[in-house]
Amino acid sequence: MSHIKKALERAKAERLQQAVVADVPADKPEQQQEQDVALCYTKTCVVDVPKEKLFKNRIVALDESNPISDQFKLLRTHVFQRTRPRKWNTIQISGFGDGEGKSLVAVNLALSIANDARQTTLLADLDFRRPSVQRLLGLGSKTPGLKSYFLDGAPLDELFINPGIPKLSVLLAGGRMSHATELLGSPKMEALIRELKQRYADRYVILDTPGINVCPDPLVISEYVDCILLVARAERTSQENLKTALERLPKEKILGIVLNDVGPDQMGSYY
């Protein structure tokens, strides 16, 4: 019996005992029950991260008082418009070089998508050379991740984390790894991304990866994903870096380019 089937049976039994496990009416279709039970995080480790800590780390997608939150809602809308008609749900996020804020954009976009009524989100840190999702979300430095999955054979289901944000699951890198390019190009990595893509129909999978011109890793990952969102930084990303990266990537997969670190006077306001 699959894990989801077991979870369904557990949830049904506990509902009969009037235990509060999930808000899943018994007359819901079985497929919808599977999705709702999954959102109870019966196996996922729940780590409640204070919003103040997120805001301090510039994770502002859920801060309605911050005007940048609207910018991520706008980005989310553009992503939906481009991906939903094509049924794309795996999005690789990369920079052109380093220090452009691609991880910051990845985390904020993942939170913004999770905040949409129709979607759930999985954020996976595939930057094994300089992982930063863990730090941005304020999670402990010893929190396990995909490094344990690949090197130690840790079960994938034991590595998912919910940072106290509904409809968001996170897979951390779990530390730096040598020979990252060979690992990312392995059949196990390809199978992993295929599994993450197909597990839930309503889920977007956001993959944080290194800059295109930094190392081969993001080019390897680009073979597995539906589309790629690139992050440039104002006053930092050079035209040469931008041109080189665009020449290396499959043009049909480029979703667009996000310009990061734009001054508030350039964003405008509707107030």
Secondary structure, 3 states (H helix, E strand, C coil): CCHHHHHHHHHHHHHHCCCCCCCCCCCCCHHHHHHHHHCCCCCCEECCCCHHHHHHCCCCCCCCCCHHHHHHHHHHHHHHHHHHHHCCCEEEEEECCCCCCHHHHHHHHHHHHHCCCCCEEEEEECCCCCCCHHHHCCCCCCCCCHHHHHHCCCCHHHCCEECCCCCEEEECCCCCCCCHHHHHCCHHHHHHHHHHHHCCCCEEEEEECCCCCCCCHHHHHCCCCCEEEEEEECCCCCHHHHHHHHHHCCHHHEEEEEEECCCHHHHCCCC
